[in-house]
Amino acid sequence: MKFVIQRVNHASVTVDHRIVGEIQKGFLVLIGVGEDDTKESADKLVRKMLGLRIFQDDQGKTNLSLKDVQGQLLLVSQFTLYANCKKGSRPSFIQAGSPQKAEELYEYIIEKCTESVPVVEKGIFGAYMKILLENDGPFTIILDERDL
């Protein structure tokens, strides 16, 4: 499982010219689910993400968590995080989880996040989405379950 976490001032996701999710200060999180991922994988990454202290405190140090700043979450499923570009010029996605598995774990992640974060917005699984964001910093972190 992979999370690409972007600290944002605001972000939105649009499907068919309609905003389906929108947040202010917080994290835009792109979520990739692999074939071997489980709810335990999701729990591990959600805990790590929610504990990240990457917002600035009064001294300008990255010392505050999402909770500390009353931050919001925008969660977007993105199977392309599992692109394998080793051969040729066309990526392979065979390491990505099946759509059924990925959707189940994506919904599970949303559910787990809503237990701790008051504002959790999301994209639409499997839809063609356009994402608009203002990255704060820029500050982007990649969490890969294999590295934790």
VENUR-V86761 format. One record per residue. N is the residue number from 1. RES is the residue in one small letter. PSI is psi in whole degrees, -180 to 180 (* if undefined). D_CENTER is the distance of its C-alpha to the mean C-alpha in Angstrom with 1 decimal. Layout:
# VENUR-V86761
N_RES_PSI_D_CENTER ; N_RES_PSI_D_CENTER
This chain:
# VENUR-V86761
1_m_142_10.6 ; 2_k_137_8.2 ; 3_f_130_4.9 ; 4_v_112_5.4 ; 5_i_123_5.4 ; 6_q_124_8.0 ; 7_r_123_10.5 ; 8_v_153_11.9 ; 9_n_-32_15.2 ; 10_h_156_14.2 ; 11_a_153_12.1 ; 12_s_157_12.8 ; 13_v_133_12.4 ; 14_t_137_15.8 ; 15_v_127_17.4 ; 16_d_47_21.1 ; 17_h_20_21.7 ; 18_r_129_20.4 ; 19_i_122_17.5 ; 20_v_-14_15.6 ; 21_g_139_13.0 ; 22_e_135_13.6 ; 23_i_164_13.0 ; 24_q_-146_15.0 ; 25_k_129_14.4 ; 26_g_-144_11.1 ; 27_f_132_7.5 ; 28_l_124_5.7 ; 29_v_119_2.0 ; 30_l_129_3.3 ; 31_i_122_4.5 ; 32_g_130_8.1 ; 33_v_129_10.8 ; 34_g_167_14.2 ; 35_e_-32_17.6 ; 36_d_5_18.3 ; 37_d_154_15.3 ; 38_t_176_16.3 ; 39_k_-32_15.5 ; 40_e_-39_16.6 ; 41_s_-46_13.9 ; 42_a_-45_11.2 ; 43_d_-44_13.3 ; 44_k_-47_13.5 ; 45_l_-38_9.9 ; 46_v_-46_9.4 ; 47_r_-46_12.7 ; 48_k_-46_12.0 ; 49_m_-48_8.9 ; 50_l_-22_11.1 ; 51_g_-10_14.1 ; 52_l_131_13.1 ; 53_r_86_15.9 ; 54_i_14_15.0 ; 55_f_149_16.6 ; 56_q_140_20.2 ; 57_d_-170_23.1 ; 58_d_-23_26.5 ; 59_q_5_27.5 ; 60_g_10_24.7 ; 61_k_143_23.2 ; 62_t_94_19.6 ; 63_n_0_20.4 ; 64_l_145_18.5 ; 65_s_174_15.5 ; 66_l_-44_13.4 ; 67_k_-41_16.2 ; 68_d_-31_18.9 ; 69_v_11_18.0 ; 70_q_45_17.3 ; 71_g_163_13.9 ; 72_q_164_11.8 ; 73_l_138_8.2 ; 74_l_113_7.1 ; 75_l_126_4.8 ; 76_v_125_5.8 ; 77_s_135_7.3 ; 78_q_94_8.6 ; 79_f_-21_11.5 ; 80_t_-9_12.8 ; 81_l_-16_10.8 ; 82_y_23_13.8 ; 83_a_134_16.4 ; 84_n_117_19.6 ; 85_c_22_21.7 ; 86_k_-38_24.6 ; 87_k_131_27.2 ; 88_g_-160_28.2 ; 89_s_-8_26.3 ; 90_r_120_24.5 ; 91_p_149_21.2 ; 92_s_144_21.3 ; 93_f_25_18.5 ; 94_i_-17_20.6 ; 95_q_-11_18.3 ; 96_a_149_15.5 ; 97_g_157_15.9 ; 98_s_153_18.2 ; 99_p_-41_16.9 ; 100_q_-48_18.3 ; 101_k_-44_16.7 ; 102_a_-43_13.2 ; 103_e_-41_13.7 ; 104_e_-46_15.1 ; 105_l_-35_12.4 ; 106_y_-48_9.7 ; 107_e_-36_12.2 ; 108_y_-43_12.9 ; 109_i_-44_9.5 ; 110_i_-47_9.9 ; 111_e_-46_13.4 ; 112_k_-39_12.9 ; 113_c_-36_10.8 ; 114_t_-16_13.6 ; 115_e_-23_16.1 ; 116_s_-23_15.3 ; 117_v_124_13.8 ; 118_p_-35_16.2 ; 119_v_110_14.1 ; 120_v_115_11.1 ; 121_e_166_10.8 ; 122_k_163_9.4 ; 123_g_-168_10.4 ; 124_i_120_13.1 ; 125_f_130_12.7 ; 126_g_-4_14.9 ; 127_a_159_15.8 ; 128_y_117_16.4 ; 129_m_151_14.2 ; 130_k_132_14.7 ; 131_i_131_12.3 ; 132_l_130_14.1 ; 133_l_156_13.1 ; 134_e_103_15.1 ; 135_n_131_13.6 ; 136_d_105_15.4 ; 137_g_-73_17.3 ; 138_p_149_15.7 ; 139_f_110_13.5 ; 140_t_133_10.8 ; 141_i_137_10.1 ; 142_i_121_9.4 ; 143_l_124_9.4 ; 144_d_123_11.4 ; 145_e_-32_13.0 ; 146_r_-21_16.3 ; 147_d_-3_16.5 ; 148_l_*_16.2
